[in-house]
Amino acid sequence: MSRLNRSLSAQLIADGDGLGEKLRKGTKTALETTRTFATLFADMEIRQRLVMASSVEAFRSTLLSAAKELAMDQSQWRERKASIHLSQAKEQIVG
């Protein structure tokens, strides 16, 4: 297996009907990881919690919980955005 394939941790998975295949990436790219850390460190509250961590394990735990909170917030935002778009499309169709 090539180094590129290993670094991307790509997997082929079957579509729902089993006829087609699509590529699913198993890991984040360096740019995605950088953006995640930049977003976390841009938050003053998260930085303060990290500074106050009493051990390496507490630091890791704080960072992990903050990343999970961020992921939940982004997921909820995407759902609201999709809902708004659907409402607008429905208004245009119905009139």
JOWOMO-V983620 format. One record per pair of residues at least 12 apart in sequence whose C-alpha atoms are under 10 Angstrom apart, sorted by the first residue. I is the first residue (numbers start at 1). J is the second residue. D is the distance in Angstrom with one decimal. If there is no record, write none. Layout:
I:J:D + I:J:D
This chain:
5:25:10.0 + 7:25:9.9 + 7:26:9.4 + 7:27:8.3 + 7:28:9.7 + 7:29:8.9 + 8:24:9.5 + 8:25:6.3 + 8:26:6.7 + 8:27:6.3 + 8:28:7.9 + 8:29:7.6 + 9:24:8.6 + 9:25:6.1 + 9:26:5.0 + 9:27:6.3 + 9:28:9.4 + 10:23:6.6 + 10:24:5.8 + 10:25:4.7 + 10:26:5.7 + 10:27:8.2 + 11:23:6.0 + 11:24:5.5 + 11:25:6.6 + 11:26:7.1 + 12:24:6.5 + 12:25:9.0 + 36:67:7.9 + 36:70:9.1 + 36:71:9.7 + 37:63:9.2 + 37:67:8.7 + 39:67:9.2 + 39:70:8.8 + 40:63:8.0 + 40:66:7.2 + 40:67:7.0 + 40:70:8.0 + 41:63:9.5 + 43:66:9.8 + 45:66:9.9 + 46:62:8.0 + 46:63:7.9 + 46:65:9.9 + 46:66:7.0 + 46:67:9.8 + 47:62:9.7 + 47:63:9.2 + 49:62:7.0 + 49:63:8.9 + 49:66:9.6 + 50:62:6.5 + 50:63:7.3 + 50:66:9.9
